[in-house]
Amino acid sequence: MSKYGTIPTSSSSDEPPPGSSSSSPLDFISRAKARGATALAERRPWRELADPRAASVPRGLGGAYRRARANLGHFSMNYAIVVLAVVFLSLLWHPVSLIVFLACMVAWLFLYFLRDEPLALCGRAVGEGAVLAVLSVLTLVLLLLTGATVNILTSLLVGVVIVLLHAVFHRPADSIDEEAGRYYTPVPPQPSY
């Protein structure tokens, strides 16, 4: 009997179990593509971020705090891209630092952003917080060892100042304040005795 033109089906013994390391590189690429699309979906439109009609001075320190809290939650992916772009641009004059930066970004992609199952070290699962802390410290130490310490710290400071200025002076839409509640829970006022 000929099987020409039929759709092959695989038995359960042919498929690797979910979470196993024997999945094909194409599966990894498709999962990485899907996760990247999901992460970029959190990014807000740049037109909304750069709207000049939304610029205004907040009323007092409390208003500035509420604006910053709402905008940091709403534009968090955009702000991360801005800070990374500032650091990247500052490293253009330090090629060794730029290569280290790109290598660290690849490590972040594979070890933090694009993996589906928990990272295992010596047969034990490593928590997300530990992976985040180790990658952050390792990236900072490696970049500082390249000799561009002042350049990196200055670019980080410039990126953070740009983000904070935008977060304070950008008037959020009315719906953003409820959204910010997902990220931050305000501390209730303490009764005074």
C-alpha positions as CSV (number, residue, x, y, z in Angstrom):
1,M,0.0,0.0,0.0
2,S,1.4,3.4,-1.0
3,K,1.5,6.3,1.4
4,Y,2.1,8.9,-1.2
5,G,-0.1,12.0,-0.7
6,T,-0.9,11.2,2.9
7,I,-0.1,13.5,5.8
8,P,2.4,11.8,8.1
9,T,1.4,11.4,11.7
10,S,3.9,10.9,14.4
11,S,3.4,8.6,17.3
12,S,4.0,9.7,20.9
13,S,7.3,7.9,21.0
14,D,8.7,10.0,18.1
15,E,8.0,13.4,19.7
16,P,10.3,14.7,22.4
17,P,8.6,15.4,25.6
18,P,7.7,19.0,26.3
19,G,10.6,20.9,28.0
20,S,13.2,18.5,26.8
21,S,16.4,19.8,25.3
22,S,16.1,17.7,22.1
23,S,13.9,20.2,20.3
24,S,15.0,21.3,16.9
25,P,16.7,24.7,16.2
26,L,13.7,25.6,14.1
27,D,11.4,25.2,17.1
28,F,13.7,27.4,19.2
29,I,13.8,30.1,16.4
30,S,10.0,30.1,16.1
31,R,9.6,30.3,19.9
32,A,12.1,33.1,20.0
33,K,10.3,35.0,17.3
34,A,7.0,34.6,19.1
35,R,8.5,35.8,22.4
36,G,10.1,38.8,20.7
37,A,6.8,39.7,19.1
38,T,5.1,39.5,22.5
39,A,7.8,41.7,24.1
40,L,7.6,44.3,21.4
41,A,3.8,44.2,21.7
42,E,4.2,45.8,25.1
43,R,5.9,48.8,23.5
44,R,3.7,51.8,23.1
45,P,3.6,53.7,19.8
46,W,6.4,56.2,19.4
47,R,4.0,58.8,18.2
48,E,2.2,58.6,21.6
49,L,5.5,58.9,23.4
50,A,6.7,62.0,21.4
51,D,3.3,63.8,21.3
52,P,4.2,67.5,21.9
53,R,0.6,68.3,22.9
54,A,1.0,66.1,26.0
55,A,3.9,68.1,27.4
56,S,3.0,70.2,30.5
57,V,4.4,71.1,33.9
58,P,2.9,69.1,36.7
59,R,1.2,70.7,39.7
60,G,3.5,70.2,42.6
61,L,5.7,67.4,43.7
62,G,2.7,65.0,44.2
63,G,1.5,65.5,40.7
64,A,5.1,64.9,39.3
65,Y,5.3,61.7,41.3
66,R,1.9,60.5,40.0
67,R,2.9,61.3,36.4
68,A,6.2,59.7,36.7
69,R,4.6,56.5,38.2
70,A,2.0,56.3,35.5
71,N,4.3,57.0,32.6
72,L,7.0,54.6,33.8
73,G,4.4,51.9,33.9
74,H,2.9,52.8,30.6
75,F,6.0,53.4,28.5
76,S,8.3,51.0,30.3
77,M,9.4,49.1,27.2
78,N,9.9,52.4,25.3
79,Y,12.0,53.8,28.1
80,A,14.1,50.6,28.2
81,I,14.8,50.9,24.5
82,V,15.7,54.6,24.9
83,V,18.3,53.8,27.7
84,L,19.8,50.9,25.7
85,A,20.0,53.1,22.6
86,V,21.8,55.9,24.5
87,V,24.3,53.3,25.9
88,F,24.7,51.7,22.5
89,L,25.4,55.1,20.9
90,S,27.9,56.0,23.5
91,L,29.8,52.8,22.9
92,L,30.3,53.5,19.2
93,W,33.6,55.2,20.0
94,H,34.8,52.2,22.1
95,P,34.7,49.2,19.8
96,V,35.8,46.6,22.4
97,S,33.1,47.8,24.8
98,L,30.6,47.6,21.9
99,I,31.6,44.0,21.2
100,V,31.3,43.1,24.9
101,F,27.9,44.9,25.0
102,L,26.6,42.9,22.0
103,A,27.9,39.6,23.5
104,C,26.2,40.4,26.8
105,M,23.0,41.1,24.9
106,V,23.2,37.7,23.2
107,A,23.7,36.1,26.6
108,W,20.6,38.0,27.9
109,L,18.6,36.8,25.0
110,F,19.4,33.2,25.4
111,L,19.6,33.0,29.2
112,Y,16.8,35.3,30.2
113,F,14.4,36.5,27.5
114,L,14.1,33.5,25.1
115,R,14.2,30.5,27.3
116,D,11.0,28.5,28.0
117,E,12.0,26.3,30.9
118,P,13.8,27.3,34.1
119,L,17.6,27.4,33.9
120,A,19.2,24.3,35.5
121,L,22.7,24.4,37.1
122,C,24.1,21.1,38.5
123,G,20.6,19.6,38.4
124,R,19.0,22.3,40.3
125,A,16.6,25.0,38.9
126,V,17.9,28.5,39.2
127,G,15.3,31.2,40.0
128,E,14.4,34.2,37.7
129,G,15.7,36.7,40.3
130,A,19.1,34.9,40.5
131,V,19.5,34.8,36.7
132,L,18.6,38.5,36.5
133,A,21.0,39.5,39.3
134,V,23.9,37.5,37.9
135,L,23.4,38.7,34.3
136,S,23.1,42.3,35.5
137,V,26.3,42.2,37.6
138,L,28.2,40.2,34.9
139,T,27.2,42.7,32.2
140,L,28.2,45.7,34.3
141,V,31.5,44.2,35.4
142,L,32.4,43.1,31.9
143,L,31.6,46.5,30.5
144,L,33.5,48.3,33.2
145,L,36.6,46.1,32.6
146,T,36.7,47.3,29.0
147,G,38.0,50.7,30.1
148,A,35.0,52.7,29.2
149,T,33.8,53.1,32.8
150,V,33.1,56.9,32.7
151,N,31.5,56.6,29.3
152,I,29.1,53.8,30.3
153,L,28.2,55.4,33.6
154,T,27.6,58.8,32.0
155,S,25.5,57.3,29.2
156,L,23.4,55.4,31.8
157,L,22.9,58.6,33.8
158,V,22.0,60.5,30.6
159,G,19.5,57.8,29.6
160,V,17.9,57.8,33.1
161,V,17.6,61.6,33.2
162,I,16.0,61.6,29.7
163,V,13.5,59.0,30.8
164,L,12.7,60.7,34.1
165,L,12.3,64.1,32.5
166,H,9.9,62.7,30.0
167,A,8.0,60.7,32.6
168,V,7.5,63.9,34.7
169,F,6.6,66.4,31.9
170,H,4.4,64.1,29.7
171,R,0.8,64.4,30.7
172,P,-0.6,60.9,30.8
173,A,-4.0,60.0,29.4
174,D,-6.8,59.4,31.9
175,S,-6.7,55.6,31.4
176,I,-3.0,55.3,32.2
177,D,-3.4,56.0,35.9
178,E,-5.5,52.8,36.3
179,E,-2.9,50.9,34.3
180,A,-0.1,52.1,36.6
181,G,-1.9,50.5,39.5
182,R,-0.8,47.1,38.0
183,Y,2.8,48.0,38.5
184,Y,2.8,50.0,41.7
185,T,0.6,49.9,44.8
186,P,0.6,53.2,46.6
187,V,1.4,53.1,50.3
188,P,-1.7,54.1,52.2
189,P,-1.3,57.1,54.5
190,Q,-0.5,56.3,58.1
191,P,-2.8,57.7,60.7
192,S,-1.1,60.4,62.8
193,Y,-1.5,60.1,66.6
